[in-house]
Amino acid sequence: MNEQFKGYIEAISRAMDRFAGFCLVAIMAVVVLNILLRVIFNRPLLGTVDYVSLLTAVCIAVGLAHCALQNGQIAIEFVYQKLSPQIQGLIGTVINAAALLFWGAAAWFIVDYARTTAKSGMVASTTPIPLAPFIYMVALGFAALGLVLIIKTAESIRKVLP
């Protein structure tokens, strides 16, 4: 795997992780603002559920690539570590390749869904926020995860073919 390509993917995933952090702070700010407005002025922030839902979807999707890059997902290390490096590589190759196919297909179909949503002009349920940009961001997060999985698959293949 080209180290320059890997460096680009790592930089992209770090930037997306920072954006996920920004989304998380925005979620907290919206919730706190809603509570304060409700308590102080008896006037809640209209559309809080929409804002929080959309930001949460984006936050999770754009944070996945960095999580995968850091091996932050759940793994059965106890059994896995007792296997030979070649078997570990084989298992890793199969799992990463299957995940790449799944998340790649998910990104593809979500882009198609975002196009349909944009054409129809679909908006959030309680606010006039167009949904398409948020759906595109989710697809971008899944595509970035796919790029990370390409790196992980290549690393696993190197374990199998020393």
C-alpha positions as CSV (number, residue, x, y, z in Angstrom):
1,M,0.0,0.0,0.0
2,N,1.4,3.4,-1.0
3,E,2.4,5.2,2.2
4,Q,1.4,8.6,0.6
5,F,-2.2,7.2,-0.1
6,K,-2.3,5.9,3.5
7,G,-1.2,9.4,4.8
8,Y,-4.0,11.1,2.8
9,I,-6.6,8.7,4.2
10,E,-5.3,9.2,7.7
11,A,-5.4,13.0,7.3
12,I,-9.0,12.9,5.9
13,S,-10.2,10.6,8.7
14,R,-8.6,12.9,11.3
15,A,-10.3,16.0,9.7
16,M,-13.6,14.1,9.6
17,D,-13.2,13.1,13.2
18,R,-12.7,16.7,14.2
19,F,-15.9,17.6,12.3
20,A,-17.7,14.8,14.2
21,G,-16.4,16.4,17.4
22,F,-17.8,19.8,16.3
23,C,-21.1,18.1,15.6
24,L,-21.2,16.6,19.0
25,V,-20.5,20.1,20.6
26,A,-23.3,21.5,18.4
27,I,-25.7,18.8,19.6
28,M,-24.9,19.6,23.2
29,A,-25.3,23.4,22.6
30,V,-28.7,22.8,20.9
31,V,-29.9,20.6,23.8
32,V,-28.7,23.1,26.5
33,L,-30.1,26.1,24.6
34,N,-33.5,24.2,24.3
35,I,-33.5,23.6,28.1
36,L,-32.5,27.2,28.9
37,L,-35.2,28.7,26.6
38,R,-37.8,26.3,28.0
39,V,-37.0,27.0,31.6
40,I,-36.3,30.8,31.4
41,F,-38.7,31.9,28.7
42,N,-41.1,29.0,28.6
43,R,-40.4,28.9,24.8
44,P,-38.4,25.8,23.7
45,L,-36.3,25.9,20.6
46,L,-38.5,24.8,17.7
47,G,-37.0,21.9,15.7
48,T,-34.7,20.6,18.5
49,V,-35.4,17.0,17.6
50,D,-34.6,17.7,13.9
51,Y,-31.3,19.5,14.7
52,V,-30.2,16.8,17.1
53,S,-31.2,13.9,14.9
54,L,-29.5,15.3,11.8
55,L,-26.3,16.3,13.7
56,T,-26.2,12.9,15.4
57,A,-26.4,11.0,12.0
58,V,-23.6,13.1,10.6
59,C,-21.6,12.9,13.8
60,I,-21.7,9.1,13.8
61,A,-21.1,8.7,10.0
62,V,-18.1,11.0,9.8
63,G,-16.5,9.6,12.9
64,L,-16.5,6.0,11.7
65,A,-13.4,6.2,9.5
66,H,-11.2,7.5,12.3
67,C,-12.6,4.9,14.7
68,A,-11.8,2.2,12.2
69,L,-8.3,3.6,11.6
70,Q,-7.7,3.5,15.4
71,N,-9.1,0.0,15.7
72,G,-11.7,1.4,18.0
73,Q,-14.3,-1.2,17.0
74,I,-15.1,-4.3,19.1
75,A,-12.8,-7.2,18.4
76,I,-12.5,-10.7,20.0
77,E,-8.8,-10.3,20.8
78,F,-8.7,-13.1,23.4
79,V,-9.2,-15.8,20.7
80,Y,-7.7,-13.8,17.8
81,Q,-4.3,-13.3,19.5
82,K,-3.8,-17.1,20.0
83,L,-3.9,-17.7,16.2
84,S,-0.9,-17.6,13.9
85,P,-0.1,-14.3,12.1
86,Q,-1.1,-15.9,8.8
87,I,-4.5,-17.0,10.1
88,Q,-5.0,-13.6,11.7
89,G,-4.2,-12.0,8.3
90,L,-6.6,-14.3,6.6
91,I,-9.5,-13.6,9.0
92,G,-8.7,-9.9,8.8
93,T,-8.7,-10.0,5.0
94,V,-12.1,-11.7,4.9
95,I,-13.6,-9.4,7.5
96,N,-12.2,-6.2,6.1
97,A,-13.1,-7.1,2.5
98,A,-16.7,-8.0,3.5
99,A,-16.9,-4.7,5.4
100,L,-15.5,-2.8,2.5
101,L,-18.1,-4.3,0.2
102,F,-20.9,-3.5,2.6
103,W,-19.9,0.1,3.5
104,G,-19.0,0.8,-0.1
105,A,-22.5,-0.4,-1.3
106,A,-24.1,1.6,1.6
107,A,-22.3,4.8,0.5
108,W,-23.3,4.2,-3.1
109,F,-27.0,3.7,-2.3
110,I,-27.1,6.5,0.2
111,V,-25.7,8.9,-2.5
112,D,-28.5,7.7,-4.8
113,Y,-31.0,8.3,-2.0
114,A,-29.6,11.8,-1.4
115,R,-30.0,12.6,-5.1
116,T,-33.7,11.5,-4.9
117,T,-34.2,13.5,-1.7
118,A,-32.6,16.6,-3.3
119,K,-34.8,16.3,-6.4
120,S,-38.0,15.9,-4.3
121,G,-37.0,18.8,-2.0
122,M,-37.6,16.8,1.1
123,V,-37.1,18.7,4.4
124,A,-37.0,17.8,8.0
125,S,-40.2,17.1,9.8
126,T,-40.5,20.2,12.0
127,T,-38.1,22.6,10.3
128,P,-37.6,23.6,6.7
129,I,-34.0,22.2,6.6
130,P,-33.3,20.3,3.4
131,L,-32.3,16.7,4.2
132,A,-30.1,16.0,1.1
133,P,-26.9,17.8,2.4
134,F,-27.0,15.7,5.6
135,I,-27.6,12.5,3.7
136,Y,-24.6,13.4,1.4
137,M,-22.4,13.9,4.5
138,V,-23.5,10.4,5.8
139,A,-22.5,8.9,2.5
140,L,-19.2,10.8,2.6
141,G,-18.5,9.3,6.0
142,F,-19.2,5.8,4.8
143,A,-17.0,6.4,1.7
144,A,-14.2,7.5,4.0
145,L,-14.7,4.3,6.0
146,G,-14.4,2.4,2.8
147,L,-11.0,4.0,2.1
148,V,-9.8,3.1,5.6
149,L,-11.0,-0.5,5.0
150,I,-8.9,-0.6,1.8
151,I,-5.9,0.2,3.9
152,K,-6.9,-2.4,6.5
153,T,-7.5,-5.1,3.9
154,A,-4.1,-4.4,2.3
155,E,-2.4,-4.7,5.7
156,S,-4.3,-8.0,6.4
157,I,-3.2,-9.4,3.0
158,R,0.4,-8.5,3.8
159,K,0.1,-10.8,6.9
160,V,-1.1,-13.7,4.8
161,L,1.5,-13.1,2.0
162,P,4.7,-12.2,3.8
